[in-house]
């Protein structure tokens, strides 16, 4: 249902703050395409996340997640 849940909320709820000068923007209103944050996002997707996955795999940590998802019986 559009307009409900976390997609309609901002990251911080500042409605009760007497000092807030900024207003929250719904998460669904934000897109990251190009520029500084777009490049950072691409690096995360292409390099950082796969590197972290490989490290978690190499050190046996991914088995913990697989066990929690009931997809492994590894010790």
C-alpha positions as CSV (number, residue, x, y, z in Angstrom):
1,X,0.0,0.0,0.0
2,X,1.7,3.2,-1.1
3,X,2.0,5.9,1.6
4,X,2.3,3.5,4.5
5,X,5.1,1.9,6.4
6,X,8.7,2.9,6.4
7,X,8.7,4.1,2.8
8,X,6.6,7.1,3.9
9,X,8.7,8.0,6.9
10,X,11.9,9.9,7.1
11,X,15.1,8.5,8.6
12,X,14.6,10.6,11.8
13,X,11.3,11.6,13.4
14,X,11.8,15.2,14.2
15,X,8.2,16.2,14.6
16,X,8.4,16.7,18.4
17,X,11.7,18.5,18.4
18,X,11.5,22.3,19.1
19,X,15.0,22.7,17.7
20,X,14.6,20.9,14.3
21,X,15.3,23.1,11.4
22,X,15.0,20.3,8.8
23,X,12.0,18.3,7.8
24,X,12.1,14.6,7.1
25,X,11.8,13.5,3.5
26,X,10.0,10.2,2.8
27,X,12.5,7.4,1.8
28,X,10.5,6.7,-1.3
29,X,11.1,10.3,-2.4
30,X,14.8,9.8,-2.6
31,X,16.7,8.3,-5.6
32,X,20.5,8.1,-6.0
33,X,21.5,8.2,-9.7
34,X,24.7,10.0,-10.4
35,X,27.2,12.5,-8.9
36,X,29.1,12.0,-5.7
37,X,26.6,9.6,-4.0
38,X,25.9,7.7,-7.2
39,X,29.6,6.9,-7.6
40,X,29.9,5.9,-3.9
41,X,26.9,3.6,-4.4
42,X,28.4,2.0,-7.4
43,X,31.7,1.4,-5.5
44,X,29.7,-0.3,-2.7
45,X,27.7,-2.5,-5.1
46,X,30.7,-3.4,-7.3
47,X,33.5,-3.7,-4.8
48,X,32.7,-3.2,-1.1
49,X,29.8,-5.6,-0.8
50,X,31.4,-8.4,-2.8
51,X,34.6,-8.0,-0.8
52,X,32.8,-8.2,2.5
53,X,30.9,-11.3,1.3
54,X,34.2,-13.0,0.3
55,X,35.7,-12.2,3.7
56,X,32.6,-13.5,5.5
57,X,32.8,-16.7,3.4
58,X,36.5,-17.2,3.8
59,X,36.2,-16.9,7.6
60,X,33.2,-19.1,7.9
61,X,30.8,-16.4,9.1
62,X,28.3,-16.9,6.2
63,X,27.5,-20.3,7.7
64,X,26.1,-18.5,10.8
65,X,23.6,-16.6,8.5
66,X,22.8,-19.8,6.6
67,X,22.1,-21.7,9.9
68,X,19.8,-18.9,11.0
69,X,17.9,-19.2,7.6
70,X,17.8,-23.0,8.1
71,X,19.8,-23.5,4.9
72,X,22.9,-25.1,6.5
73,X,23.8,-27.5,9.3
74,X,27.4,-26.4,9.3
75,X,29.0,-26.2,12.7
